[in-house]
């Protein structure tokens, strides 16, 4: 069953960083169907530039682990330094054993269904509600968030 947007919630801005254009497109469609605004990057360097050039809040990032130019963990580390508290979901075709331990909690394997993505995003927003405020959200240094 598809999750529908709650009209009483503020639209969330999500940065999707994925080097496979087809996967990036599917992620965008699913997230927009959920009612979110989506920014896109085609690799870690591009994702970092998109985040730096976007002058508004980015609530969430979904990032592949292995990408050309700059991998996901490096990109997320830099974004989290500039935007403390940003929540990150790691997606990868590689098993979690290949990831640093602090990047495995919020992980979704590729391929995953649109319903699995919706469920994971809703779970993460529920775990870190907007009412906490950015300063109180977990960040990489707290070893809560994941990227890839």
N, CA, C and O atoms as a GROMACS GRO file, in nm:
protein
  592
    1UNK      N    1   0.084  -0.117   0.000
    1UNK     CA    2   0.000   0.000   0.000
    1UNK      C    3   0.088   0.124   0.000
    1UNK      O    4   0.181   0.134   0.080
    2UNK      N    5   0.060   0.216  -0.089
    2UNK     CA    6   0.143   0.336  -0.102
    2UNK      C    7   0.114   0.434   0.010
    2UNK      O    8   0.000   0.450   0.054
    3UNK      N    9   0.218   0.498   0.056
    3UNK     CA   10   0.207   0.600   0.159
    3UNK      C   11   0.174   0.731   0.090
    3UNK      O   12   0.237   0.768  -0.008
    4UNK      N   13   0.075   0.801   0.141
    4UNK     CA   14   0.038   0.929   0.081
    4UNK      C   15   0.085   1.042   0.168
    4UNK      O   16   0.097   1.026   0.290
    5UNK      N   17   0.114   1.158   0.107
    5UNK     CA   18   0.162   1.270   0.186
    5UNK      C   19   0.057   1.319   0.285
    5UNK      O   20  -0.063   1.314   0.259
    6UNK      N   21   0.104   1.365   0.399
    6UNK     CA   22   0.017   1.424   0.499
    6UNK      C   23   0.007   1.572   0.468
    6UNK      O   24   0.108   1.643   0.472
    7UNK      N   25  -0.113   1.622   0.438
    7UNK     CA   26  -0.126   1.764   0.400
    7UNK      C   27  -0.092   1.861   0.511
    7UNK      O   28  -0.071   1.980   0.485
    8UNK      N   29  -0.085   1.814   0.636
    8UNK     CA   30  -0.052   1.902   0.749
    8UNK      C   31   0.098   1.913   0.774
    8UNK      O   32   0.140   1.994   0.857
    9UNK      N   33   0.179   1.834   0.704
    9UNK     CA   34   0.324   1.839   0.725
    9UNK      C   35   0.389   1.931   0.622
    9UNK      O   36   0.342   1.945   0.509
   10UNK      N   37   0.498   1.995   0.665
   10UNK     CA   38   0.577   2.077   0.575
   10UNK      C   39   0.644   1.987   0.471
   10UNK      O   40   0.687   1.876   0.503
   11UNK      N   41   0.652   2.034   0.349
   11UNK     CA   42   0.720   1.959   0.244
   11UNK      C   43   0.867   1.945   0.283
   11UNK      O   44   0.931   2.044   0.320
   12UNK      N   45   0.920   1.826   0.275
   12UNK     CA   46   1.060   1.800   0.306
   12UNK      C   47   1.142   1.809   0.177
   12UNK      O   48   1.095   1.772   0.070
   13UNK      N   49   1.263   1.860   0.190
   13UNK     CA   50   1.355   1.865   0.076
   13UNK      C   51   1.456   1.752   0.093
   13UNK      O   52   1.521   1.740   0.197
   14UNK      N   53   1.468   1.670  -0.012
   14UNK     CA   54   1.555   1.554  -0.007
   14UNK      C   55   1.657   1.562  -0.120
   14UNK      O   56   1.621   1.584  -0.236
   15UNK      N   57   1.782   1.545  -0.085
   15UNK     CA   58   1.891   1.540  -0.182
   15UNK      C   59   1.918   1.394  -0.217
   15UNK      O   60   1.951   1.315  -0.129
   16UNK      N   61   1.902   1.359  -0.344
   16UNK     CA   62   1.929   1.224  -0.393
   16UNK      C   63   2.061   1.227  -0.469
   16UNK      O   64   2.075   1.303  -0.565
   17UNK      N   65   2.157   1.145  -0.427
   17UNK     CA   66   2.287   1.140  -0.492
   17UNK      C   67   2.311   0.995  -0.535
   17UNK      O   68   2.333   0.906  -0.452
   18UNK      N   69   2.307   0.973  -0.666
   18UNK     CA   70   2.316   0.839  -0.724
   18UNK      C   71   2.372   0.853  -0.864
   18UNK      O   72   2.325   0.935  -0.943
   19UNK      N   73   2.474   0.772  -0.897
   19UNK     CA   74   2.536   0.784  -1.028
   19UNK      C   75   2.459   0.712  -1.139
   19UNK      O   76   2.483   0.740  -1.257
   20UNK      N   77   2.369   0.622  -1.107
   20UNK     CA   78   2.287   0.554  -1.207
   20UNK      C   79   2.162   0.639  -1.233
   20UNK      O   80   2.078   0.655  -1.145
   21UNK      N   81   2.150   0.693  -1.355
   21UNK     CA   82   2.041   0.784  -1.388
   21UNK      C   83   1.904   0.719  -1.373
   21UNK      O   84   1.808   0.786  -1.332
   22UNK      N   85   1.893   0.592  -1.404
   22UNK     CA   86   1.764   0.523  -1.392
   22UNK      C   87   1.722   0.511  -1.246
   22UNK      O   88   1.606   0.538  -1.213
   23UNK      N   89   1.813   0.473  -1.161
   23UNK     CA   90   1.782   0.462  -1.018
   23UNK      C   91   1.751   0.599  -0.961
   23UNK      O   92   1.658   0.614  -0.881
   24UNK      N   93   1.828   0.700  -1.000
   24UNK     CA   94   1.804   0.837  -0.953
   24UNK      C   95   1.663   0.883  -0.993
   24UNK      O   96   1.593   0.946  -0.914
   25UNK      N   97   1.622   0.851  -1.115
   25UNK     CA   98   1.489   0.887  -1.164
   25UNK      C   99   1.380   0.818  -1.080
   25UNK      O  100   1.284   0.882  -1.038
   26UNK      N  101   1.396   0.689  -1.055
   26UNK     CA  102   1.298   0.614  -0.976
   26UNK      C  103   1.288   0.672  -0.835
   26UNK      O  104   1.178   0.690  -0.783
   27UNK      N  105   1.402   0.701  -0.773
   27UNK     CA  106   1.402   0.760  -0.640
   27UNK      C  107   1.326   0.892  -0.641
   27UNK      O  108   1.245   0.919  -0.552
   28UNK      N  109   1.354   0.976  -0.741
   28UNK     CA  110   1.286   1.106  -0.750
   28UNK      C  111   1.136   1.089  -0.763
   28UNK      O  112   1.060   1.157  -0.694
   29UNK      N  113   1.092   1.000  -0.851
   29UNK     CA  114   0.948   0.980  -0.872
   29UNK      C  115   0.880   0.934  -0.743
   29UNK      O  116   0.775   0.986  -0.706
   30UNK      N  117   0.940   0.837  -0.674
   30UNK     CA  118   0.881   0.785  -0.550
   30UNK      C  119   0.874   0.895  -0.445
   30UNK      O  120   0.771   0.913  -0.380
   31UNK      N  121   0.982   0.969  -0.429
   31UNK     CA  122   0.985   1.075  -0.327
   31UNK      C  123   0.889   1.188  -0.359
   31UNK      O  124   0.824   1.242  -0.269
   32UNK      N  125   0.879   1.226  -0.486
   32UNK     CA  126   0.784   1.330  -0.524
   32UNK      C  127   0.640   1.283  -0.504
   32UNK      O  128   0.554   1.361  -0.464
   33UNK      N  129   0.613   1.156  -0.531
   33UNK     CA  130   0.481   1.099  -0.508
   33UNK      C  131   0.446   1.106  -0.359
   33UNK      O  132   0.329   1.119  -0.323
   34UNK      N  133   0.547   1.096  -0.274
   34UNK     CA  134   0.526   1.108  -0.129
   34UNK      C  135   0.506   1.254  -0.086
   34UNK      O  136   0.471   1.280   0.029
   35UNK      N  137   0.526   1.347  -0.177
   35UNK     CA  138   0.505   1.488  -0.146
   35UNK      C  139   0.630   1.567  -0.115
   35UNK      O  140   0.622   1.681  -0.068
   36UNK      N  141   0.747   1.509  -0.140
   36UNK     CA  142   0.873   1.576  -0.108
   36UNK      C  143   0.928   1.650  -0.229
   36UNK      O  144   0.901   1.614  -0.344
   37UNK      N  145   1.007   1.754  -0.203
   37UNK     CA  146   1.084   1.823  -0.307
   37UNK      C  147   1.217   1.750  -0.319
   37UNK      O  148   1.276   1.712  -0.218
   38UNK      N  149   1.265   1.731  -0.442
   38UNK     CA  150   1.385   1.650  -0.463
   38UNK      C  151   1.492   1.731  -0.537
   38UNK      O  152   1.466   1.793  -0.640
   39UNK      N  153   1.613   1.728  -0.480
   39UNK     CA  154   1.733   1.780  -0.546
   39UNK      C  155   1.813   1.658  -0.589
   39UNK      O  156   1.806   1.554  -0.524
   40UNK      N  157   1.889   1.670  -0.698
   40UNK     CA  158   1.962   1.555  -0.749
   40UNK      C  159   2.109   1.586  -0.773
   40UNK      O  160   2.145   1.696  -0.815
   41UNK      N  161   2.192   1.485  -0.746
   41UNK     CA  162   2.333   1.490  -0.780
   41UNK      C  163   2.371   1.358  -0.844
   41UNK      O  164   2.320   1.253  -0.805
   42UNK      N  165   2.460   1.363  -0.945
   42UNK     CA  166   2.495   1.242  -1.019
   42UNK      C  167   2.619   1.172  -0.964
   42UNK      O  168   2.655   1.065  -1.012
   43UNK      N  169   2.685   1.232  -0.866
   43UNK     CA  170   2.799   1.170  -0.797
   43UNK      C  171   2.825   1.252  -0.672
   43UNK      O  172   2.759   1.353  -0.649
   44UNK      N  173   2.921   1.210  -0.592
   44UNK     CA  174   2.947   1.278  -0.466
   44UNK      C  175   2.985   1.425  -0.481
   44UNK      O  176   2.940   1.510  -0.405
   45UNK      N  177   3.068   1.453  -0.581
   45UNK     CA  178   3.109   1.592  -0.604
   45UNK      C  179   2.990   1.678  -0.645
   45UNK      O  180   2.973   1.790  -0.595
   46UNK      N  181   2.908   1.626  -0.735
   46UNK     CA  182   2.790   1.699  -0.779
   46UNK      C  183   2.691   1.716  -0.664
   46UNK      O  184   2.634   1.824  -0.648
   47UNK      N  185   2.671   1.612  -0.584
   47UNK     CA  186   2.580   1.622  -0.470
   47UNK      C  187   2.624   1.728  -0.371
   47UNK      O  188   2.542   1.803  -0.320
   48UNK      N  189   2.753   1.733  -0.345
   48UNK     CA  190   2.807   1.835  -0.254
   48UNK      C  191   2.785   1.975  -0.311
   48UNK      O  192   2.748   2.066  -0.238
   49UNK      N  193   2.808   1.991  -0.441
   49UNK     CA  194   2.786   2.122  -0.505
   49UNK      C  195   2.639   2.161  -0.502
   49UNK      O  196   2.607   2.278  -0.477
   50UNK      N  197   2.550   2.066  -0.527
   50UNK     CA  198   2.406   2.096  -0.521
   50UNK      C  199   2.370   2.143  -0.380
   50UNK      O  200   2.300   2.243  -0.364
   51UNK      N  201   2.417   2.072  -0.279
   51UNK     CA  202   2.388   2.111  -0.140
   51UNK      C  203   2.444   2.248  -0.107
   51UNK      O  204   2.378   2.328  -0.041
   52UNK      N  205   2.565   2.277  -0.153
   52UNK     CA  206   2.627   2.407  -0.124
   52UNK      C  207   2.556   2.522  -0.195
   52UNK      O  208   2.554   2.634  -0.143
   53UNK      N  209   2.499   2.495  -0.311
   53UNK     CA  210   2.432   2.600  -0.388
   53UNK      C  211   2.284   2.614  -0.356
   53UNK      O  212   2.219   2.704  -0.409
   54UNK      N  213   2.231   2.529  -0.272
   54UNK     CA  214   2.091   2.536  -0.233
   54UNK      C  215   2.084   2.612  -0.101
   54UNK      O  216   2.136   2.565   0.000
   55UNK      N  217   2.021   2.728  -0.102
   55UNK     CA  218   2.024   2.818   0.014
   55UNK      C  219   1.914   2.794   0.116
   55UNK      O  220   1.893   2.876   0.205
   56UNK      N  221   1.844   2.683   0.104
   56UNK     CA  222   1.738   2.651   0.198
   56UNK      C  223   1.770   2.520   0.269
   56UNK      O  224   1.871   2.456   0.240
   57UNK      N  225   1.684   2.483   0.360
   57UNK     CA  226   1.705   2.362   0.438
   57UNK      C  227   1.696   2.237   0.350
   57UNK      O  228   1.608   2.226   0.265
   58UNK      N  229   1.787   2.144   0.372
   58UNK     CA  230   1.780   2.009   0.315
   58UNK      C  231   1.756   1.918   0.434
   58UNK      O  232   1.839   1.909   0.524
   59UNK      N  233   1.642   1.850   0.433
   59UNK     CA  234   1.602   1.768   0.547
   59UNK      C  235   1.668   1.632   0.549
   59UNK      O  236   1.684   1.571   0.655
   60UNK      N  237   1.705   1.583   0.432
   60UNK     CA  238   1.735   1.441   0.420
   60UNK      C  239   1.820   1.420   0.296
   60UNK      O  240   1.807   1.494   0.198
   61UNK      N  241   1.907   1.321   0.299
   61UNK     CA  242   1.982   1.284   0.179
   61UNK      C  243   1.977   1.133   0.163
   61UNK      O  244   1.985   1.058   0.260
   62UNK      N  245   1.964   1.091   0.039
   62UNK     CA  246   1.974   0.950   0.003
   62UNK      C  247   2.094   0.941  -0.088
   62UNK      O  248   2.102   1.010  -0.189
   63UNK      N  249   2.189   0.856  -0.051
   63UNK     CA  250   2.313   0.850  -0.127
   63UNK      C  251   2.360   0.708  -0.150
   63UNK      O  252   2.355   0.623  -0.062
   64UNK      N  253   2.406   0.685  -0.273
   64UNK     CA  254   2.475   0.561  -0.305
   64UNK      C  255   2.609   0.563  -0.233
   64UNK      O  256   2.658   0.668  -0.193
   65UNK      N  257   2.668   0.446  -0.218
   65UNK     CA  258   2.797   0.436  -0.151
   65UNK      C  259   2.911   0.457  -0.249
   65UNK      O  260   2.997   0.543  -0.228
   66UNK      N  261   2.912   0.380  -0.355
   66UNK     CA  262   3.023   0.384  -0.451
   66UNK      C  263   2.983   0.463  -0.574
   66UNK      O  264   2.892   0.426  -0.649
   67UNK      N  265   3.053   0.576  -0.593
   67UNK     CA  266   3.027   0.665  -0.706
   67UNK      C  267   3.159   0.721  -0.755
   67UNK      O  268   3.256   0.726  -0.680
   68UNK      N  269   3.164   0.763  -0.882
   68UNK     CA  270   3.286   0.825  -0.932
   68UNK      C  271   3.310   0.963  -0.869
   68UNK      O  272   3.219   1.022  -0.810
   69UNK      N  273   3.429   1.011  -0.882
   69UNK     CA  274   3.475   1.142  -0.835
   69UNK      C  275   3.484   1.152  -0.683
   69UNK      O  276   3.591   1.183  -0.629
   70UNK      N  277   3.373   1.127  -0.613
   70UNK     CA  278   3.373   1.130  -0.467
   70UNK      C  279   3.270   1.027  -0.421
   70UNK      O  280   3.156   1.030  -0.467
   71UNK      N  281   3.309   0.937  -0.332
   71UNK     CA  282   3.214   0.834  -0.289
   71UNK      C  283   3.114   0.893  -0.188
   71UNK      O  284   3.132   1.003  -0.137
   72UNK      N  285   3.010   0.816  -0.162
   72UNK     CA  286   2.904   0.861  -0.074
   72UNK      C  287   2.949   0.895   0.066
   72UNK      O  288   2.915   1.002   0.116
   73UNK      N  289   3.026   0.807   0.133
   73UNK     CA  290   3.068   0.841   0.270
   73UNK      C  291   3.145   0.972   0.280
   73UNK      O  292   3.125   1.049   0.374
   74UNK      N  293   3.233   0.999   0.184
   74UNK     CA  294   3.308   1.126   0.185
   74UNK      C  295   3.214   1.244   0.165
   74UNK      O  296   3.224   1.345   0.235
   75UNK      N  297   3.122   1.232   0.069
   75UNK     CA  298   3.027   1.340   0.043
   75UNK      C  299   2.943   1.369   0.166
   75UNK      O  300   2.924   1.485   0.204
   76UNK      N  301   2.891   1.263   0.229
   76UNK     CA  302   2.806   1.282   0.346
   76UNK      C  303   2.883   1.346   0.461
   76UNK      O  304   2.831   1.433   0.531
   77UNK      N  305   3.004   1.304   0.480
   77UNK     CA  306   3.086   1.363   0.585
   77UNK      C  307   3.099   1.514   0.564
   77UNK      O  308   3.088   1.591   0.659
   78UNK      N  309   3.121   1.554   0.442
   78UNK     CA  310   3.135   1.697   0.412
   78UNK      C  311   3.003   1.772   0.426
   78UNK      O  312   2.999   1.882   0.481
   79UNK      N  313   2.894   1.712   0.378
   79UNK     CA  314   2.763   1.777   0.390
   79UNK      C  315   2.724   1.790   0.537
   79UNK      O  316   2.673   1.894   0.578
   80UNK      N  317   2.748   1.684   0.615
   80UNK     CA  318   2.712   1.690   0.757
   80UNK      C  319   2.796   1.793   0.832
   80UNK      O  320   2.749   1.849   0.931
   81UNK      N  321   2.918   1.818   0.788
   81UNK     CA  322   2.999   1.922   0.851
   81UNK      C  323   2.939   2.060   0.822
   81UNK      O  324   2.946   2.150   0.906
   82UNK      N  325   2.880   2.076   0.704
   82UNK     CA  326   2.822   2.205   0.665
   82UNK      C  327   2.675   2.219   0.705
   82UNK      O  328   2.626   2.330   0.725
   83UNK      N  329   2.607   2.108   0.717
   83UNK     CA  330   2.464   2.106   0.751
   83UNK      C  331   2.442   2.004   0.863
   83UNK      O  332   2.387   1.897   0.840
   84UNK      N  333   2.485   2.038   0.984
   84UNK     CA  334   2.471   1.942   1.095
   84UNK      C  335   2.327   1.896   1.111
   84UNK      O  336   2.232   1.974   1.100
   85UNK      N  337   2.313   1.768   1.136
   85UNK     CA  338   2.181   1.713   1.161
   85UNK      C  339   2.109   1.658   1.040
   85UNK      O  340   2.001   1.600   1.054
   86UNK      N  341   2.165   1.673   0.921
   86UNK     CA  342   2.098   1.620   0.804
   86UNK      C  343   2.090   1.468   0.817
   86UNK      O  344   2.189   1.402   0.849
   87UNK      N  345   1.973   1.414   0.792
   87UNK     CA  346   1.953   1.270   0.799
   87UNK      C  347   1.995   1.207   0.667
   87UNK      O  348   1.975   1.267   0.561
   88UNK      N  349   2.052   1.088   0.674
   88UNK     CA  350   2.106   1.025   0.553
   88UNK      C  351   2.066   0.878   0.547
   88UNK      O  352   2.079   0.803   0.644
   89UNK      N  353   2.018   0.840   0.431
   89UNK     CA  354   1.988   0.700   0.403
   89UNK      C  355   2.090   0.651   0.300
   89UNK      O  356   2.107   0.712   0.194
   90UNK      N  357   2.157   0.542   0.332
   90UNK     CA  358   2.255   0.481   0.242
   90UNK      C  359   2.185   0.378   0.155
   90UNK      O  360   2.106   0.297   0.204
   91UNK      N  361   2.215   0.382   0.026
   91UNK     CA  362   2.167   0.276  -0.062
   91UNK      C  363   2.287   0.218  -0.134
   91UNK      O  364   2.378   0.290  -0.175
   92UNK      N  365   2.288   0.086  -0.149
   92UNK     CA  366   2.401   0.023  -0.214
   92UNK      C  367   2.366  -0.118  -0.257
   92UNK      O  368   2.287  -0.187  -0.193
   93UNK      N  369   2.428  -0.160  -0.368
   93UNK     CA  370   2.417  -0.298  -0.414
   93UNK      C  371   2.516  -0.387  -0.339
   93UNK      O  372   2.510  -0.509  -0.348
   94UNK      N  373   2.607  -0.325  -0.267
   94UNK     CA  374   2.708  -0.399  -0.192
   94UNK      C  375   2.655  -0.431  -0.053
   94UNK      O  376   2.574  -0.354   0.001
   95UNK      N  377   2.697  -0.540   0.007
   95UNK     CA  378   2.648  -0.576   0.141
   95UNK      C  379   2.699  -0.476   0.246
   95UNK      O  380   2.800  -0.409   0.227
   96UNK      N  381   2.627  -0.469   0.356
   96UNK     CA  382   2.665  -0.376   0.463
   96UNK      C  383   2.800  -0.409   0.523
   96UNK      O  384   2.863  -0.323   0.585
   97UNK      N  385   2.846  -0.533   0.507
   97UNK     CA  386   2.978  -0.570   0.561
   97UNK      C  387   3.089  -0.488   0.496
   97UNK      O  388   3.197  -0.473   0.553
   98UNK      N  389   3.063  -0.433   0.375
   98UNK     CA  390   3.164  -0.354   0.306
   98UNK      C  391   3.162  -0.207   0.351
   98UNK      O  392   3.245  -0.127   0.305
   99UNK      N  393   3.070  -0.171   0.438
   99UNK     CA  394   3.056  -0.033   0.484
   99UNK      C  395   3.120  -0.014   0.621
   99UNK      O  396   3.128  -0.108   0.700
  100UNK      N  397   3.164   0.108   0.650
  100UNK     CA  398   3.208   0.137   0.787
  100UNK      C  399   3.089   0.115   0.881
  100UNK      O  400   2.975   0.140   0.842
  101UNK      N  401   3.112   0.070   1.003
  101UNK     CA  402   3.003   0.040   1.096
  101UNK      C  403   2.906   0.155   1.118
  101UNK      O  404   2.787   0.133   1.139
  102UNK      N  405   2.955   0.279   1.114
  102UNK     CA  406   2.865   0.392   1.140
  102UNK      C  407   2.776   0.425   1.022
  102UNK      O  408   2.698   0.520   1.029
  103UNK      N  409   2.784   0.350   0.914
  103UNK     CA  410   2.702   0.376   0.796
  103UNK      C  411   2.601   0.265   0.768
  103UNK      O  412   2.546   0.260   0.658
  104UNK      N  413   2.576   0.179   0.863
  104UNK     CA  414   2.490   0.064   0.835
  104UNK      C  415   2.351   0.068   0.896
  104UNK      O  416   2.266  -0.012   0.859
  105UNK      N  417   2.325   0.159   0.989
  105UNK     CA  418   2.193   0.160   1.054
  105UNK      C  419   2.082   0.197   0.958
  105UNK      O  420   1.982   0.126   0.949
  106UNK      N  421   2.098   0.306   0.886
  106UNK     CA  422   1.996   0.350   0.790
  106UNK      C  423   2.045   0.314   0.651
  106UNK      O  424   2.106   0.394   0.580
  107UNK      N  425   2.014   0.190   0.614
  107UNK     CA  426   2.065   0.130   0.490
  107UNK      C  427   1.950   0.064   0.416
  107UNK      O  428   1.863   0.002   0.476
  108UNK      N  429   1.952   0.079   0.284
  108UNK     CA  430   1.854   0.012   0.200
  108UNK      C  431   1.931  -0.052   0.084
  108UNK      O  432   2.002   0.017   0.011
  109UNK      N  433   1.916  -0.184   0.068
  109UNK     CA  434   1.990  -0.250  -0.041
  109UNK      C  435   1.930  -0.216  -0.177
  109UNK      O  436   1.811  -0.190  -0.190
  110UNK      N  437   2.017  -0.217  -0.277
  110UNK     CA  438   1.971  -0.202  -0.416
  110UNK      C  439   1.977  -0.340  -0.481
  110UNK      O  440   2.078  -0.410  -0.466
  111UNK      N  441   1.874  -0.380  -0.550
  111UNK     CA  442   1.749  -0.305  -0.571
  111UNK      C  443   1.654  -0.322  -0.453
  111UNK      O  444   1.658  -0.422  -0.382
  112UNK      N  445   1.568  -0.223  -0.434
  112UNK     CA  446   1.460  -0.228  -0.336
  112UNK      C  447   1.334  -0.178  -0.404
  112UNK      O  448   1.341  -0.102  -0.501
  113UNK      N  449   1.222  -0.218  -0.354
  113UNK     CA  450   1.095  -0.175  -0.413
  113UNK      C  451   1.063  -0.031  -0.373
  113UNK      O  452   1.115   0.019  -0.273
  114UNK      N  453   0.980   0.037  -0.451
  114UNK     CA  454   0.935   0.171  -0.410
  114UNK      C  455   0.868   0.169  -0.272
  114UNK      O  456   0.885   0.262  -0.194
  115UNK      N  457   0.792   0.063  -0.243
  115UNK     CA  458   0.727   0.054  -0.111
  115UNK      C  459   0.830   0.046   0.001
  115UNK      O  460   0.811   0.106   0.107
  116UNK      N  461   0.941  -0.026  -0.020
  116UNK     CA  462   1.046  -0.036   0.081
  116UNK      C  463   1.111   0.101   0.104
  116UNK      O  464   1.141   0.138   0.217
  117UNK      N  465   1.132   0.176  -0.005
  117UNK     CA  466   1.189   0.311   0.008
  117UNK      C  467   1.094   0.401   0.086
  117UNK      O  468   1.136   0.471   0.178
  118UNK      N  469   0.967   0.399   0.050
  118UNK     CA  470   0.868   0.481   0.121
  118UNK      C  471   0.866   0.448   0.270
  118UNK      O  472   0.866   0.538   0.354
  119UNK      N  473   0.865   0.320   0.300
  119UNK     CA  474   0.861   0.277   0.440
  119UNK      C  475   0.984   0.323   0.516
  119UNK      O  476   0.973   0.370   0.629
  120UNK      N  477   1.101   0.311   0.456
  120UNK     CA  478   1.226   0.349   0.524
  120UNK      C  479   1.231   0.501   0.547
  120UNK      O  480   1.271   0.546   0.654
  121UNK      N  481   1.192   0.578   0.447
  121UNK     CA  482   1.193   0.724   0.461
  121UNK      C  483   1.095   0.766   0.570
  121UNK      O  484   1.128   0.849   0.655
  122UNK      N  485   0.975   0.709   0.570
  122UNK     CA  486   0.876   0.742   0.674
  122UNK      C  487   0.929   0.703   0.812
  122UNK      O  488   0.912   0.778   0.908
  123UNK      N  489   0.992   0.586   0.821
  123UNK     CA  490   1.050   0.542   0.949
  123UNK      C  491   1.154   0.642   0.999
  123UNK      O  492   1.156   0.678   1.116
  124UNK      N  493   1.242   0.685   0.909
  124UNK     CA  494   1.348   0.778   0.949
  124UNK      C  495   1.292   0.913   0.989
  124UNK      O  496   1.340   0.973   1.086
  125UNK      N  497   1.191   0.964   0.918
  125UNK     CA  498   1.132   1.091   0.958
  125UNK      C  499   1.059   1.076   1.091
  125UNK      O  500   1.055   1.170   1.170
  126UNK      N  501   1.001   0.959   1.116
  126UNK     CA  502   0.935   0.935   1.243
  126UNK      C  503   1.032   0.926   1.359
  126UNK      O  504   1.002   0.968   1.470
  127UNK      N  505   1.151   0.870   1.331
  127UNK     CA  506   1.253   0.853   1.435
  127UNK      C  507   1.316   0.987   1.472
  127UNK      O  508   1.352   1.008   1.588
  128UNK      N  509   1.330   1.076   1.376
  128UNK     CA  510   1.390   1.207   1.399
  128UNK      C  511   1.291   1.314   1.358
  128UNK      O  512   1.311   1.379   1.255
  129UNK      N  513   1.184   1.335   1.435
  129UNK     CA  514   1.080   1.431   1.394
  129UNK      C  515   1.134   1.573   1.384
  129UNK      O  516   1.227   1.613   1.455
  130UNK      N  517   1.071   1.648   1.294
  130UNK     CA  518   1.112   1.786   1.271
  130UNK      C  519   1.102   1.870   1.398
  130UNK      O  520   1.173   1.970   1.412
  131UNK      N  521   1.014   1.833   1.490
  131UNK     CA  522   0.998   1.910   1.613
  131UNK      C  523   1.123   1.910   1.701
  131UNK      O  524   1.135   1.992   1.791
  132UNK      N  525   1.215   1.818   1.675
  132UNK     CA  526   1.339   1.817   1.752
  132UNK      C  527   1.429   1.934   1.719
  132UNK      O  528   1.508   1.978   1.802
  133UNK      N  529   1.418   1.985   1.598
  133UNK     CA  530   1.506   2.092   1.555
  133UNK      C  531   1.639   2.037   1.508
  133UNK      O  532   1.683   1.933   1.557
  134UNK      N  533   1.704   2.104   1.415
  134UNK     CA  534   1.828   2.054   1.354
  134UNK      C  535   1.938   2.032   1.456
  134UNK      O  536   2.013   1.935   1.445
  135UNK      N  537   1.950   2.117   1.554
  135UNK     CA  538   2.061   2.104   1.649
  135UNK      C  539   2.054   1.974   1.728
  135UNK      O  540   2.157   1.922   1.771
  136UNK      N  541   1.935   1.922   1.748
  136UNK     CA  542   1.920   1.802   1.829
  136UNK      C  543   1.913   1.674   1.748
  136UNK      O  544   1.905   1.566   1.807
  137UNK      N  545   1.917   1.682   1.615
  137UNK     CA  546   1.915   1.559   1.535
  137UNK      C  547   2.049   1.491   1.548
  137UNK      O  548   2.152   1.557   1.562
  138UNK      N  549   2.050   1.360   1.543
  138UNK     CA  550   2.179   1.290   1.542
  138UNK      C  551   2.258   1.326   1.416
  138UNK      O  552   2.200   1.361   1.314
  139UNK      N  553   2.386   1.318   1.425
  139UNK     CA  554   2.469   1.340   1.306
  139UNK      C  555   2.581   1.238   1.306
  139UNK      O  556   2.596   1.161   1.401
  140UNK      N  557   2.660   1.238   1.200
  140UNK     CA  558   2.761   1.135   1.180
  140UNK      C  559   2.851   1.118   1.301
  140UNK      O  560   2.886   1.005   1.337
  141UNK      N  561   2.888   1.226   1.364
  141UNK     CA  562   2.976   1.215   1.480
  141UNK      C  563   2.910   1.140   1.594
  141UNK      O  564   2.978   1.082   1.679
  142UNK      N  565   2.776   1.141   1.598
  142UNK     CA  566   2.703   1.064   1.698
  142UNK      C  567   2.686   0.920   1.654
  142UNK      O  568   2.628   0.839   1.727
  143UNK      N  569   2.735   0.887   1.534
  143UNK     CA  570   2.732   0.753   1.478
  143UNK      C  571   2.590   0.701   1.459
  143UNK      O  572   2.564   0.582   1.476
  144UNK      N  573   2.497   0.792   1.421
  144UNK     CA  574   2.359   0.752   1.392
  144UNK      C  575   2.332   0.746   1.243
  144UNK      O  576   2.267   0.652   1.196
  145UNK      N  577   2.379   0.842   1.168
  145UNK     CA  578   2.338   0.854   1.028
  145UNK      C  579   2.428   0.778   0.935
  145UNK      O  580   2.544   0.751   0.966
  146UNK      N  581   2.372   0.743   0.821
  146UNK     CA  582   2.445   0.662   0.724
  146UNK      C  583   2.440   0.728   0.587
  146UNK      O  584   2.350   0.807   0.558
  147UNK      N  585   2.537   0.695   0.505
  147UNK     CA  586   2.539   0.748   0.369
  147UNK      C  587   2.612   0.652   0.280
  147UNK      O  588   2.676   0.558   0.328
  148UNK      N  589   2.604   0.673   0.153
  148UNK     CA  590   2.678   0.585   0.063
  148UNK      C  591   2.676   0.623  -0.077
  148UNK      O  592   2.735   0.554  -0.160
   0.00000   0.00000   0.00000
